[in-house]
Amino acid sequence: MHAKTAFCLAALLAAAPPSWAQSGGPPAAASVPSPPVVDLQAVTVRGEQPGPALWEVRRGDHVLWVIGTLSPLPRQAQWQWTQLEQALSRSTELLEAPSARLKMPPSLFSRLALQPSARLNPGGATLQRLLSPDMYARWATLRREYLGNDDALEYMRPIVVAEQLYQKALEASGLTDETDVAEMVEKLARHHGVRIIGVRYELVVRRVPGASGNATQDQQQGIACLDETMRLVEQDLPKLTQRANAWATGDMKTLQALVQGTHYDPCVVAAINGDFEHQLAIPDLPKRIADVWFAAADAALVRNKRTVAILSMEQLMGPDNYLARLRSLGYIVRPPEGVSP
């Protein structure tokens, strides 16, 4: 998968970025050591954990440390952040996770609908009518296990029940996608007096694009998403837990194998993002966001002795990761212990 930046409406409508500032950093310091690897448990880890190790990007004696985010994560885990706090204490700036910022007149916002928005199937159709017999039988089994006997679910659109099934399956596995790692890192940065620099592709919308697709196509996409979500719940929850544990415990070797070998972005998120990009006629939005990040990272490495940045683990370890591009541009990139270049 390309280094696609998952974004949500909240990120797109984020407040204006902080003021840009230039400053030198503190005197040069030694690289931050990696935390010891902790063996994974068979169940979701709890309690205090070291969290992921950091990547190091160098240009001469200027350093950019990068922390990777992940979702979902163990619900009842906390992190020591020792390595990250050491890096922040030595740094001048923190680069936010790359995202997009949408600017449009308020009169247009109410007309730009993120589809699909309705919760109920058109014409009062039920899931039993929409799904194949085999698929409906699987859905009925998973519904009983994770969602109970709420008859209202039968009238909801497949994309809606897919999202509810995914959330309940995470909860049952001791996982959550509500942990905002980037927000936690920004809070630590403020604690250490580090300036936070917005990294956003700014998109100005002056008119609402014409409607695309049709109800039948949207419904078929929702059915496909429900099928994909059910397969994830039926087959891949243990790997999802293993991946979350690896991030929490700092087992970078295991994490790399899982990030490179699997794709667990829930389709309910991808469906919203993909539709939004299509509506705005910007299919290359992930590339535009990436270009903004590379420009910000390059500028930070020039003006600061020490900087910290936030990326997703896929952007760090995926097939088209940001670090490969940095290496091709002549930067020295040092991965954490256990991670192959």
SEZA-423337 format. One record per residue (C-alpha): residue number from 1; residue in one letter; chain; x, y, z. Coordinates in Angstrom, 3 decimals, m for minus. Example, Ala and Ser with C-alpha at 12.3 -4.5 7.8 and 13.67 -1.06 7.14 Angstrom:
// SEZA-423337
PT  k  r  c  px  py  pz
PT  1  A  A  12.300  m4.500  7.800 $
PT  2  S  A  13.670  m1.060  7.140 $
END
This chain:
// SEZA-423337
PT  k  r  c  px  py  pz
PT  1  M  A  0.000  0.000  0.000 $
PT  2  H  A  1.193  3.483  m0.793 $
PT  3  A  A  2.115  5.739  2.105 $
PT  4  K  A  m1.472  6.875  2.343 $
PT  5  T  A  m2.108  9.309  5.143 $
PT  6  A  A  m5.338  8.384  6.903 $
PT  7  F  A  m7.148  11.586  7.711 $
PT  8  C  A  m10.507  12.464  9.188 $
PT  9  L  A  m12.772  15.469  9.084 $
PT  10  A  A  m11.424  16.694  12.405 $
PT  11  A  A  m7.923  16.820  10.960 $
PT  12  L  A  m9.092  18.526  7.801 $
PT  13  L  A  m10.883  21.214  9.775 $
PT  14  A  A  m8.098  21.688  12.303 $
PT  15  A  A  m7.313  25.155  13.568 $
PT  16  A  A  m4.709  27.254  11.828 $
PT  17  P  A  m1.160  25.981  12.423 $
PT  18  P  A  1.055  27.622  15.025 $
PT  19  S  A  3.407  30.382  13.971 $
PT  20  W  A  6.594  29.181  12.301 $
PT  21  A  A  9.723  30.089  14.193 $
PT  22  Q  A  13.396  29.568  13.587 $
PT  23  S  A  15.869  28.804  16.277 $
PT  24  G  A  19.011  26.925  16.988 $
PT  25  G  A  18.820  23.938  19.292 $
PT  26  P  A  20.694  22.898  22.388 $
PT  27  P  A  24.260  21.605  22.156 $
PT  28  A  A  24.791  18.311  20.373 $
PT  29  A  A  23.911  15.250  22.399 $
PT  30  A  A  24.386  11.541  22.033 $
PT  31  S  A  21.754  9.434  20.298 $
PT  32  V  A  18.867  8.294  22.444 $
PT  33  P  A  19.303  4.614  23.370 $
PT  34  S  A  16.653  2.094  22.392 $
PT  35  P  A  14.542  0.548  25.174 $
PT  36  P  A  14.933  m3.155  25.915 $
PT  37  V  A  12.697  m5.501  23.971 $
PT  38  V  A  9.882  m7.026  26.015 $
PT  39  D  A  8.467  m10.445  25.114 $
PT  40  L  A  4.912  m10.342  23.819 $
PT  41  Q  A  2.153  m11.873  25.868 $
PT  42  A  A  m0.578  m14.041  24.403 $
PT  43  V  A  m3.191  m11.518  25.528 $
PT  44  T  A  m3.352  m7.744  25.233 $
PT  45  V  A  m0.683  m6.127  27.389 $
PT  46  R  A  m1.675  m3.956  30.348 $
PT  47  G  A  0.057  m1.545  32.642 $
PT  48  E  A  3.114  0.580  31.974 $
PT  49  Q  A  5.061  m0.184  28.781 $
PT  50  P  A  8.083  1.412  27.091 $
PT  51  G  A  6.334  2.165  23.814 $
PT  52  P  A  8.029  2.204  20.397 $
PT  53  A  A  11.640  3.150  19.773 $
PT  54  L  A  12.568  6.166  17.661 $
PT  55  W  A  14.090  6.491  14.204 $
PT  56  E  A  16.981  8.909  13.747 $
PT  57  V  A  17.442  11.031  10.633 $
PT  58  R  A  20.676  13.024  10.311 $
PT  59  R  A  22.032  15.815  8.185 $
PT  60  G  A  25.518  16.554  9.451 $
PT  61  D  A  25.197  17.122  13.184 $
PT  62  H  A  21.490  18.009  12.952 $
PT  63  V  A  19.086  15.264  14.070 $
PT  64  L  A  15.405  14.531  13.498 $
PT  65  W  A  13.942  11.828  15.761 $
PT  66  V  A  10.732  10.212  14.516 $
PT  67  I  A  8.103  8.364  16.547 $
PT  68  G  A  5.574  6.145  14.776 $
PT  69  T  A  1.903  6.029  15.726 $
PT  70  L  A  m0.409  3.030  15.465 $
PT  71  S  A  m4.083  2.173  15.898 $
PT  72  P  A  m5.646  0.241  17.528 $
PT  73  L  A  m3.632  m0.065  20.736 $
PT  74  P  A  m4.067  m1.929  24.044 $
PT  75  R  A  m6.896  m0.304  25.968 $
PT  76  Q  A  m5.390  m0.628  29.456 $
PT  77  A  A  m1.749  0.115  28.722 $
PT  78  Q  A  0.237  3.221  29.594 $
PT  79  W  A  3.647  4.250  28.341 $
PT  80  Q  A  6.815  5.387  30.091 $
PT  81  W  A  7.893  7.515  27.083 $
PT  82  T  A  11.465  7.594  28.470 $
PT  83  Q  A  13.177  7.636  25.092 $
PT  84  L  A  10.698  10.107  23.623 $
PT  85  E  A  10.978  12.471  26.584 $
PT  86  Q  A  14.770  12.404  26.326 $
PT  87  A  A  14.504  13.370  22.666 $
PT  88  L  A  11.965  16.124  23.368 $
PT  89  S  A  14.065  17.538  26.195 $
PT  90  R  A  16.896  18.063  23.676 $
PT  91  S  A  14.735  19.380  20.825 $
PT  92  T  A  13.604  22.774  19.655 $
PT  93  E  A  10.531  21.789  17.644 $
PT  94  L  A  8.011  18.990  17.149 $
PT  95  L  A  6.599  18.390  13.663 $
PT  96  E  A  2.953  17.368  13.876 $
PT  97  A  A  1.681  14.301  12.060 $
PT  98  P  A  1.122  15.283  8.409 $
PT  99  S  A  m2.486  15.992  7.462 $
PT  100  A  A  m4.678  18.138  5.252 $
PT  101  R  A  m6.509  21.313  6.177 $
PT  102  L  A  m9.663  22.214  4.331 $
PT  103  K  A  m10.593  25.849  3.853 $
PT  104  M  A  m13.987  26.786  2.464 $
PT  105  P  A  m16.684  29.400  3.027 $
PT  106  P  A  m19.116  28.318  5.774 $
PT  107  S  A  m21.944  28.388  3.226 $
PT  108  L  A  m20.250  25.611  1.272 $
PT  109  F  A  m19.438  23.352  4.192 $
PT  110  S  A  m23.072  22.414  4.816 $
PT  111  R  A  m23.368  21.408  1.154 $
PT  112  L  A  m20.329  19.124  1.132 $
PT  113  A  A  m21.729  15.863  2.477 $
PT  114  L  A  m19.386  13.002  3.328 $
PT  115  Q  A  m21.116  9.961  1.856 $
PT  116  P  A  m22.441  7.590  2.901 $
PT  117  S  A  m24.200  9.570  5.602 $
PT  118  A  A  m27.577  7.870  6.072 $
PT  119  R  A  m27.700  5.097  8.659 $
PT  120  L  A  m30.706  3.127  7.377 $
PT  121  N  A  m31.022  1.124  4.184 $
PT  122  P  A  m33.134  2.753  1.445 $
PT  123  G  A  m36.685  1.513  1.240 $
PT  124  G  A  m36.535  m0.236  4.602 $
PT  125  A  A  m34.394  m3.070  3.220 $
PT  126  T  A  m32.934  m5.509  5.750 $
PT  127  L  A  m29.471  m7.013  5.842 $
PT  128  Q  A  m30.985  m10.446  5.257 $
PT  129  R  A  m32.369  m9.166  1.967 $
PT  130  L  A  m29.166  m7.398  0.918 $
PT  131  L  A  m26.576  m10.030  1.843 $
PT  132  S  A  m26.015  m13.442  0.317 $
PT  133  P  A  m27.236  m16.356  2.501 $
PT  134  D  A  m23.663  m17.346  3.399 $
PT  135  M  A  m22.650  m13.805  4.248 $
PT  136  Y  A  m25.783  m13.217  6.281 $
PT  137  A  A  m25.156  m16.419  8.264 $
PT  138  R  A  m21.675  m15.171  9.132 $
PT  139  W  A  m23.089  m11.781  10.089 $
PT  140  A  A  m25.728  m13.382  12.325 $
PT  141  T  A  m23.042  m15.348  14.179 $
PT  142  L  A  m20.829  m12.312  14.714 $
PT  143  R  A  m23.783  m10.158  15.673 $
PT  144  R  A  m24.761  m12.566  18.442 $
PT  145  E  A  m21.173  m12.698  19.698 $
PT  146  Y  A  m20.341  m9.002  19.668 $
PT  147  L  A  m23.516  m6.934  19.259 $
PT  148  G  A  m26.305  m8.839  20.955 $
PT  149  N  A  m29.863  m9.029  19.660 $
PT  150  D  A  m30.594  m5.447  18.687 $
PT  151  D  A  m33.119  m5.840  15.856 $
PT  152  A  A  m32.503  m2.253  14.716 $
PT  153  L  A  m29.157  m3.398  13.306 $
PT  154  E  A  m30.988  m5.387  10.636 $
PT  155  Y  A  m32.206  m2.171  9.007 $
PT  156  M  A  m28.887  m0.327  9.099 $
PT  157  R  A  m26.635  0.082  6.102 $
PT  158  P  A  m23.792  m2.449  5.805 $
PT  159  I  A  m21.132  0.250  6.222 $
PT  160  V  A  m22.753  1.301  9.520 $
PT  161  V  A  m22.937  m2.192  11.006 $
PT  162  A  A  m19.378  m2.849  9.799 $
PT  163  E  A  m18.152  0.082  11.881 $
PT  164  Q  A  m20.120  m1.059  14.938 $
PT  165  L  A  m18.858  m4.646  14.603 $
PT  166  Y  A  m15.272  m3.438  14.314 $
PT  167  Q  A  m15.533  m1.294  17.431 $
PT  168  K  A  m17.135  m4.036  19.537 $
PT  169  A  A  m14.569  m6.608  18.374 $
PT  170  L  A  m11.740  m4.274  19.395 $
PT  171  E  A  m13.341  m3.766  22.798 $
PT  172  A  A  m13.718  m7.513  23.314 $
PT  173  S  A  m10.020  m7.969  22.473 $
PT  174  G  A  m8.856  m5.308  24.917 $
PT  175  L  A  m8.019  m2.896  22.100 $
PT  176  T  A  m9.080  0.652  21.279 $
PT  177  D  A  m8.687  3.043  18.361 $
PT  178  E  A  m9.476  6.023  20.587 $
PT  179  T  A  m5.923  6.463  21.898 $
PT  180  D  A  m4.576  9.575  20.189 $
PT  181  V  A  m0.819  9.038  20.305 $
PT  182  A  A  m0.091  12.229  18.364 $
PT  183  E  A  m2.031  14.270  20.906 $
PT  184  M  A  m0.112  12.607  23.746 $
PT  185  V  A  3.212  13.422  22.072 $
PT  186  E  A  2.155  17.042  21.576 $
PT  187  K  A  1.227  17.283  25.267 $
PT  188  L  A  4.708  16.045  26.223 $
PT  189  A  A  6.260  18.542  23.825 $
PT  190  R  A  4.413  21.422  25.472 $
PT  191  H  A  5.559  20.144  28.861 $
PT  192  H  A  9.173  20.379  27.679 $
PT  193  G  A  8.691  23.799  26.098 $
PT  194  V  A  9.050  22.491  22.541 $
PT  195  R  A  7.418  24.481  19.750 $
PT  196  I  A  4.796  22.509  17.819 $
PT  197  I  A  4.886  23.010  14.058 $
PT  198  G  A  1.841  22.226  11.926 $
PT  199  V  A  2.479  20.052  8.864 $
PT  200  R  A  m0.641  20.407  6.750 $
PT  201  Y  A  m1.470  20.490  3.085 $
PT  202  E  A  m3.907  23.380  2.766 $
PT  203  L  A  m6.720  22.891  0.303 $
PT  204  V  A  m8.970  25.814  m0.635 $
PT  205  V  A  m12.429  24.798  m1.873 $
PT  206  R  A  m14.405  27.497  m3.660 $
PT  207  R  A  m17.235  25.372  m5.014 $
PT  208  V  A  m18.883  22.060  m4.193 $
PT  209  P  A  m17.949  19.362  m6.736 $
PT  210  G  A  m20.769  17.594  m8.489 $
PT  211  A  A  m22.228  14.453  m6.953 $
PT  212  S  A  m20.590  11.199  m7.977 $
PT  213  G  A  m21.576  7.578  m7.901 $
PT  214  N  A  m25.059  6.277  m7.105 $
PT  215  A  A  m26.955  4.621  m4.285 $
PT  216  T  A  m26.489  1.118  m5.703 $
PT  217  Q  A  m22.729  1.553  m6.004 $
PT  218  D  A  m22.509  2.954  m2.460 $
PT  219  Q  A  m24.498  m0.001  m1.132 $
PT  220  Q  A  m22.259  m2.519  m2.896 $
PT  221  Q  A  m19.185  m0.834  m1.455 $
PT  222  G  A  m20.776  m1.038  1.989 $
PT  223  I  A  m21.470  m4.750  1.572 $
PT  224  A  A  m17.866  m5.341  0.503 $
PT  225  C  A  m16.671  m3.410  3.553 $
PT  226  L  A  m18.866  m5.479  5.872 $
PT  227  D  A  m17.471  m8.656  4.312 $
PT  228  E  A  m13.897  m7.400  4.825 $
PT  229  T  A  m14.633  m6.372  8.411 $
PT  230  M  A  m16.144  m9.772  9.206 $
PT  231  R  A  m13.040  m11.519  7.816 $
PT  232  L  A  m10.857  m9.312  9.989 $
PT  233  V  A  m12.898  m10.170  13.084 $
PT  234  E  A  m13.080  m13.872  12.218 $
PT  235  Q  A  m9.411  m14.361  11.310 $
PT  236  D  A  m7.132  m11.452  12.167 $
PT  237  L  A  m7.939  m10.202  15.658 $
PT  238  P  A  m5.014  m12.175  17.175 $
PT  239  K  A  m2.587  m10.518  14.737 $
PT  240  L  A  m4.149  m7.133  15.424 $
PT  241  T  A  m3.530  m7.745  19.120 $
PT  242  Q  A  0.033  m8.902  18.439 $
PT  243  R  A  0.717  m5.764  16.422 $
PT  244  A  A  m0.671  m3.541  19.187 $
PT  245  N  A  1.395  m5.399  21.795 $
PT  246  A  A  4.538  m5.035  19.707 $
PT  247  W  A  4.070  m1.266  19.495 $
PT  248  A  A  3.307  m0.967  23.213 $
PT  249  T  A  6.260  m3.066  24.350 $
PT  250  G  A  8.807  m1.706  21.887 $
PT  251  D  A  9.253  m5.017  20.029 $
PT  252  M  A  10.226  m3.301  16.795 $
PT  253  K  A  11.280  m6.436  14.920 $
PT  254  T  A  7.863  m8.037  15.369 $
PT  255  L  A  6.143  m4.763  14.602 $
PT  256  Q  A  8.021  m4.362  11.332 $
PT  257  A  A  7.087  m7.868  10.211 $
PT  258  L  A  3.417  m7.248  10.974 $
PT  259  V  A  3.237  m3.766  9.442 $
PT  260  Q  A  4.974  m4.886  6.243 $
PT  261  G  A  3.069  m8.150  5.933 $
PT  262  T  A  m0.479  m7.123  6.759 $
PT  263  H  A  m3.017  m4.394  6.078 $
PT  264  Y  A  m5.422  m3.618  8.887 $
PT  265  D  A  m6.738  m0.140  8.097 $
PT  266  P  A  m10.481  m0.585  8.665 $
PT  267  C  A  m12.426  m0.114  5.443 $
PT  268  V  A  m14.973  2.056  7.247 $
PT  269  V  A  m12.258  4.723  7.543 $
PT  270  A  A  m10.900  4.153  4.053 $
PT  271  A  A  m14.404  4.435  2.588 $
PT  272  I  A  m14.918  7.883  4.102 $
PT  273  N  A  m11.446  9.089  3.138 $
PT  274  G  A  m11.666  7.716  m0.355 $
PT  275  D  A  m15.074  9.253  m0.965 $
PT  276  F  A  m13.920  12.608  0.328 $
PT  277  E  A  m10.871  12.605  m1.956 $
PT  278  H  A  m13.073  11.622  m4.889 $
PT  279  Q  A  m15.618  14.342  m4.196 $
PT  280  L  A  m12.893  16.970  m4.141 $
PT  281  A  A  m11.188  15.528  m7.235 $
PT  282  I  A  m7.820  15.102  m5.480 $
PT  283  P  A  m6.891  11.411  m5.838 $
PT  284  D  A  m3.228  12.291  m5.175 $
PT  285  L  A  m3.957  13.921  m1.807 $
PT  286  P  A  m1.659  11.493  0.117 $
PT  287  K  A  1.254  12.508  m2.148 $
PT  288  R  A  0.516  16.196  m1.645 $
PT  289  I  A  0.477  15.707  2.127 $
PT  290  A  A  3.745  13.744  1.951 $
PT  291  D  A  5.405  16.494  m0.087 $
PT  292  V  A  4.450  19.037  2.580 $
PT  293  W  A  6.000  16.809  5.256 $
PT  294  F  A  9.279  16.403  3.364 $
PT  295  A  A  9.543  20.166  2.935 $
PT  296  A  A  8.850  20.677  6.658 $
PT  297  A  A  11.365  18.003  7.703 $
PT  298  D  A  14.046  19.427  5.439 $
PT  299  A  A  13.503  22.935  6.815 $
PT  300  A  A  13.544  21.677  10.419 $
PT  301  L  A  16.834  19.847  9.863 $
PT  302  V  A  18.344  23.090  8.598 $
PT  303  R  A  17.198  25.434  11.349 $
PT  304  N  A  17.308  23.106  14.376 $
PT  305  K  A  20.021  21.014  15.969 $
PT  306  R  A  17.393  18.654  17.332 $
PT  307  T  A  13.788  18.035  16.204 $
PT  308  V  A  11.122  15.378  16.850 $
PT  309  A  A  8.496  14.370  14.272 $
PT  310  I  A  5.361  12.207  14.261 $
PT  311  L  A  4.524  9.743  11.472 $
PT  312  S  A  2.384  6.625  11.283 $
PT  313  M  A  4.077  3.237  11.445 $
PT  314  E  A  3.031  2.579  7.863 $
PT  315  Q  A  4.741  5.799  6.797 $
PT  316  L  A  7.855  4.533  8.601 $
PT  317  M  A  7.743  0.828  7.713 $
PT  318  G  A  5.346  0.393  4.798 $
PT  319  P  A  6.385  m0.451  1.213 $
PT  320  D  A  6.539  3.217  0.106 $
PT  321  N  A  7.737  4.621  3.404 $
PT  322  Y  A  8.942  8.162  3.944 $
PT  323  L  A  12.348  7.039  5.199 $
PT  324  A  A  13.247  5.375  1.904 $
PT  325  R  A  12.703  8.702  0.194 $
PT  326  L  A  14.838  10.469  2.794 $
PT  327  R  A  17.670  7.996  2.155 $
PT  328  S  A  17.382  8.599  m1.584 $
PT  329  L  A  17.788  12.315  m0.892 $
PT  330  G  A  21.069  11.700  0.924 $
PT  331  Y  A  19.943  11.766  4.557 $
PT  332  I  A  21.418  9.284  7.014 $
PT  333  V  A  18.585  7.206  8.506 $
PT  334  R  A  19.201  4.997  11.533 $
PT  335  P  A  16.321  2.654  12.400 $
PT  336  P  A  15.719  1.344  15.941 $
PT  337  E  A  17.433  m1.827  17.045 $
PT  338  G  A  15.823  m4.858  15.419 $
PT  339  V  A  14.434  m2.925  12.440 $
PT  340  S  A  15.959  m3.630  9.035 $
PT  341  P  A  16.516  m0.641  6.722 $
END
